[in-house]
């Protein structure tokens, strides 16, 4: 590694590393759902079941099959890009190109599959996201094949000497990257210390009418928040008895409703 890394080599490594980590974290997200220390996963099974339930396919087997198919595509894409990254590291550039091609095909197929589902379920936000990733995947492949190994990319096509990154520029890039990583890590840990306890703390019920109270869940709030909120409400309102609890109608909780709002109806204790 004493040789100066060329611009094209850095770009090739960056593309392969990005997609390898991208699919790795997507696979972890499928396995680890919910909020954990320094990790926020999404319950993909609940998301898929909600989607299919909105079109009348409420059987959990349908959601399971769709989730398994999507997970398989992502797993194969991860294997392809990880293999391509290893081949690139060993200098087997032809093998890296082939595995990257297979990974790109799987990536395009995965986002096409998701986009079809987004059209079917009418989720325009997810459609925009998956469409952008589809084009990013295609663009990254075109850039990858244009960046020849050894610094003989388009920028150096008219030169017999590979275009290299000066040592000073490379060091400056590393310093900026280190600063960005440090700032990001600090922000994550500070956010974890200040907001993570909210996922279990009780929420104060807001009076919005006569014997009517509103409770808005915080981001990442779960069943523990619900239980602690009810316990605190009973302590704060000993003269009232909970008569009914209801949430917003089901159609309003489809699509992108990440937070929960529920209402508590009470009556005076006899």
Backbone torsions as a table, in degrees:
resi	resn	phi	psi	omega
1	UNK	NA	8.7	179.1
2	UNK	-72.2	-20.1	178.4
3	UNK	-73.6	149.3	177.5
4	UNK	-71.3	134.2	-179.6
5	UNK	-80.1	133.4	179.0
6	UNK	-76.8	161.4	-180.0
7	UNK	-61.7	-43.7	-177.8
8	UNK	-65.7	-36.6	178.4
9	UNK	-65.1	-42.6	178.4
10	UNK	-61.7	-40.8	-179.8
11	UNK	-66.1	-41.9	179.0
12	UNK	-62.1	-45.0	177.4
13	UNK	-62.6	-41.3	-177.8
14	UNK	-63.5	-41.7	-179.5
15	UNK	-64.7	-48.1	-178.7
16	UNK	-66.1	-40.6	179.6
17	UNK	-66.1	-39.5	-179.3
18	UNK	-60.5	-51.5	-176.4
19	UNK	-71.1	-30.2	175.0
20	UNK	-63.5	-48.8	179.2
21	UNK	-68.1	-36.0	179.6
22	UNK	-57.9	-50.7	-178.2
23	UNK	-75.3	-28.3	176.2
24	UNK	-62.5	-48.1	-179.3
25	UNK	-69.0	-31.6	175.1
26	UNK	-65.3	-38.4	177.2
27	UNK	-67.4	-41.6	177.2
28	UNK	-61.7	-37.7	179.1
29	UNK	-63.0	-31.5	178.3
30	UNK	-70.3	-31.8	-175.2
31	UNK	-90.2	-43.7	-175.1
32	UNK	-104.1	96.6	177.5
33	UNK	-95.2	165.3	177.9
34	UNK	82.6	-176.9	-176.9
35	UNK	-99.8	127.6	177.6
36	UNK	-133.6	177.2	-178.0
37	UNK	-60.6	118.0	178.8
38	UNK	59.9	20.9	177.6
39	UNK	-148.2	128.8	176.2
40	UNK	-121.6	106.2	179.0
41	UNK	-101.8	158.0	-179.5
42	UNK	-108.8	140.0	178.3
43	UNK	-74.4	91.2	-175.6
44	UNK	-67.3	-33.6	178.6
45	UNK	-63.3	-44.6	178.4
46	UNK	-63.1	-37.9	178.9
47	UNK	-64.4	-46.7	-179.8
48	UNK	-65.1	-41.6	-179.6
49	UNK	-64.9	-36.6	177.8
50	UNK	-64.8	-41.0	178.8
51	UNK	-61.5	-52.0	-176.5
52	UNK	-68.8	-31.2	177.1
53	UNK	-65.8	-30.5	-179.5
54	UNK	-69.5	-17.3	178.2
55	UNK	-112.1	14.7	174.8
56	UNK	91.6	3.2	178.2
57	UNK	-103.2	79.9	-173.7
58	UNK	-89.8	3.3	179.1
59	UNK	-70.3	129.7	179.5
60	UNK	-64.6	-21.5	-179.8
61	UNK	-66.9	-32.8	178.4
62	UNK	-66.5	-45.8	178.7
63	UNK	-64.7	-38.9	178.3
64	UNK	-61.9	-44.3	-179.0
65	UNK	-64.6	-43.6	179.5
66	UNK	-64.9	-40.9	179.8
67	UNK	-67.7	-38.4	178.4
68	UNK	-65.6	-40.1	178.7
69	UNK	-65.2	-44.8	178.7
70	UNK	-64.3	-41.0	178.4
71	UNK	-63.9	-36.7	178.9
72	UNK	-66.1	-42.7	176.9
73	UNK	-59.5	-43.6	-178.8
74	UNK	-68.0	-37.5	179.9
75	UNK	-65.2	-44.4	179.1
76	UNK	-66.0	-38.3	177.8
77	UNK	-63.3	-40.9	177.3
78	UNK	-61.8	-45.2	-179.9
79	UNK	-61.3	-42.0	-179.1
80	UNK	-63.4	-47.1	-177.7
81	UNK	-71.4	-35.3	177.3
82	UNK	-65.8	-39.6	176.8
83	UNK	-66.2	-40.6	177.9
84	UNK	-62.9	-40.4	179.3
85	UNK	-64.4	-42.0	177.5
86	UNK	-64.3	-40.6	178.8
87	UNK	-66.1	-39.4	178.0
88	UNK	-63.7	-39.4	179.8
89	UNK	-64.3	-35.7	179.9
90	UNK	-83.0	-4.3	179.6
91	UNK	88.9	7.3	178.3
92	UNK	-88.8	77.3	-170.6
93	UNK	-69.2	-33.9	177.3
94	UNK	-64.5	-42.7	177.5
95	UNK	-65.7	-39.4	178.5
96	UNK	-62.3	-39.0	179.4
97	UNK	-65.6	-42.7	-179.4
98	UNK	-64.4	-47.1	-178.6
99	UNK	-67.1	-35.7	176.2
100	UNK	-65.0	-37.0	177.5
101	UNK	-62.7	-45.9	178.7
102	UNK	-63.5	-40.9	178.2
103	UNK	-63.8	-37.9	178.6
104	UNK	-67.7	-40.0	176.7
105	UNK	-60.7	-43.5	178.2
106	UNK	-66.2	-37.5	178.1
107	UNK	-63.9	-46.8	178.0
108	UNK	-62.3	-40.5	178.1
109	UNK	-65.2	-38.5	179.3
110	UNK	-64.3	-47.3	-179.3
111	UNK	-71.2	-27.6	173.2
112	UNK	-66.6	-43.2	177.5
113	UNK	-60.3	-44.6	178.4
114	UNK	-65.7	-39.3	-178.4
115	UNK	-66.0	-37.3	176.3
116	UNK	-62.1	-43.4	176.6
117	UNK	-63.2	-39.6	178.6
118	UNK	-61.9	-39.7	176.4
119	UNK	-63.7	-44.5	-176.2
120	UNK	-64.3	-43.6	-176.5
121	UNK	-88.2	-7.5	177.9
122	UNK	73.8	29.3	179.7
123	UNK	-96.1	95.0	-175.3
124	UNK	-72.8	-28.9	178.9
125	UNK	-66.2	-47.8	178.1
126	UNK	-65.1	-36.0	179.0
127	UNK	-61.3	-43.8	178.0
128	UNK	-61.5	-44.6	-179.1
129	UNK	-62.7	-48.6	-177.3
130	UNK	-68.7	-33.9	177.4
131	UNK	-66.8	-41.0	177.5
132	UNK	-62.2	-43.9	178.9
133	UNK	-65.3	-32.8	178.1
134	UNK	-60.5	-47.6	-179.5
135	UNK	-71.9	-33.6	176.9
136	UNK	-64.3	-40.4	178.5
137	UNK	-62.6	-45.2	179.0
138	UNK	-63.9	-42.4	-179.6
139	UNK	-65.4	-40.0	-179.4
140	UNK	-65.0	-35.2	177.3
141	UNK	-66.9	-42.9	178.8
142	UNK	-63.1	-38.7	177.5
143	UNK	-67.9	-40.5	-178.1
144	UNK	-60.3	-45.9	-177.3
145	UNK	-74.1	-19.5	176.6
146	UNK	-82.0	-26.2	179.3
147	UNK	-85.7	96.2	-177.1
148	UNK	-72.1	143.7	178.1
149	UNK	-64.2	143.1	178.4
150	UNK	89.0	9.0	175.1
151	UNK	81.7	29.9	179.6
152	UNK	-110.6	39.4	-179.8
153	UNK	-77.9	-172.7	-177.6
154	UNK	-56.5	-35.0	-178.1
155	UNK	-64.4	-22.4	-177.2
156	UNK	-114.4	16.8	-175.2
157	UNK	-64.0	-31.7	-177.4
158	UNK	-95.8	10.1	-176.8
159	UNK	-125.3	146.3	178.0
160	UNK	-85.8	-13.5	178.5
161	UNK	-105.0	127.1	-179.7
162	UNK	-58.9	138.8	177.8
163	UNK	-75.2	119.7	-176.1
164	UNK	-112.9	156.3	176.1
165	UNK	-83.0	121.6	178.4
166	UNK	-56.6	150.0	-177.5
167	UNK	-60.7	-38.6	-179.5
168	UNK	-64.7	-43.3	179.7
169	UNK	-66.3	-38.7	178.7
170	UNK	-64.1	-41.8	178.0
171	UNK	-66.2	-37.7	178.1
172	UNK	-65.5	-40.7	177.4
173	UNK	-61.9	-42.0	178.0
174	UNK	-64.2	-39.4	179.2
175	UNK	-65.5	-43.6	179.0
176	UNK	-63.7	-41.8	178.8
177	UNK	-62.1	-41.2	179.4
178	UNK	-63.5	-40.5	178.6
179	UNK	-64.0	-44.1	179.6
180	UNK	-62.8	-41.6	178.1
181	UNK	-63.6	-42.5	-179.8
182	UNK	-64.5	-43.4	179.3
183	UNK	-64.4	-44.4	179.9
184	UNK	-63.2	-45.4	-180.0
185	UNK	-62.5	-40.9	178.5
186	UNK	-62.3	-43.5	179.4
187	UNK	-63.2	-39.6	179.8
188	UNK	-64.1	-46.9	-178.6
189	UNK	-67.1	-36.6	177.8
190	UNK	-66.9	-42.3	177.7
191	UNK	-64.2	-38.6	178.9
192	UNK	-63.3	-39.5	-178.2
193	UNK	-72.1	-33.6	-174.7
194	UNK	-90.5	-38.7	-171.7
195	UNK	-107.5	-21.5	-177.2
196	UNK	-62.0	-37.2	177.8
197	UNK	-61.7	-18.5	-179.4
198	UNK	-66.2	-17.4	-179.1
199	UNK	-72.8	-9.5	177.8
200	UNK	-126.5	-16.3	-176.0
201	UNK	-72.7	151.0	178.8
202	UNK	-70.0	148.9	179.0
203	UNK	-106.7	135.5	179.7
204	UNK	-73.2	130.9	178.9
205	UNK	-79.1	131.3	-178.9
206	UNK	-98.1	125.3	178.2
207	UNK	-72.3	121.6	-179.4
208	UNK	-119.1	3.6	179.4
209	UNK	-179.3	-175.2	179.0
210	UNK	-73.1	114.7	-178.2
211	UNK	60.3	29.7	178.8
212	UNK	-131.6	124.8	-177.4
213	UNK	-127.8	144.6	-179.0
214	UNK	-114.3	136.3	178.0
215	UNK	-126.4	121.3	178.2
216	UNK	-107.6	118.2	-178.9
217	UNK	-68.1	144.4	172.2
218	UNK	-76.5	166.6	175.1
219	UNK	-61.1	132.3	-178.6
220	UNK	78.9	4.5	178.6
221	UNK	-65.4	139.7	-178.3
222	UNK	-128.9	-155.6	-175.7
223	UNK	-65.1	-31.1	179.3
224	UNK	-64.6	-38.9	176.2
225	UNK	-61.3	-43.1	179.8
226	UNK	-60.9	-46.9	-178.9
227	UNK	-65.5	-45.2	-179.6
228	UNK	-67.0	-34.3	178.9
229	UNK	-65.2	-44.3	178.3
230	UNK	-64.1	-40.7	179.2
231	UNK	-63.6	-42.5	178.9
232	UNK	-68.2	-36.2	179.9
233	UNK	-63.8	-42.9	178.9
234	UNK	-63.5	-36.4	178.8
235	UNK	-70.1	-38.2	-177.4
236	UNK	-78.7	-19.9	-178.4
237	UNK	-130.7	68.6	-177.1
238	UNK	-68.5	-19.2	-177.6
239	UNK	-85.4	-5.3	-177.5
240	UNK	-117.8	148.6	177.2
241	UNK	-114.5	137.9	-179.9
242	UNK	-73.7	121.0	-178.4
243	UNK	-98.9	-33.1	-178.7
244	UNK	-161.0	148.6	175.0
245	UNK	-129.9	129.5	178.7
246	UNK	-142.9	156.9	178.3
247	UNK	-111.2	-176.8	177.5
248	UNK	-68.8	156.5	179.8
249	UNK	-56.5	153.2	-175.4
250	UNK	-56.6	-42.5	-179.8
251	UNK	-59.0	-29.6	179.8
252	UNK	-76.6	-17.2	-179.7
253	UNK	-94.2	2.3	173.1
254	UNK	-81.2	179.1	177.4
255	UNK	65.3	-119.1	-166.6
256	UNK	-107.2	23.4	179.8
257	UNK	-77.7	100.6	-178.6
258	UNK	-88.8	-28.8	-178.6
259	UNK	-100.7	158.7	-177.8
260	UNK	-113.1	136.6	173.6
261	UNK	-123.5	126.0	176.0
262	UNK	-132.7	159.4	-175.3
263	UNK	-119.4	143.4	178.7
264	UNK	-114.2	121.5	176.8
265	UNK	-103.9	129.7	-176.5
266	UNK	-123.0	172.7	173.7
267	UNK	-145.6	156.8	179.7
268	UNK	-67.8	138.6	176.8
269	UNK	-70.0	140.1	179.2
270	UNK	-67.7	NA	NA
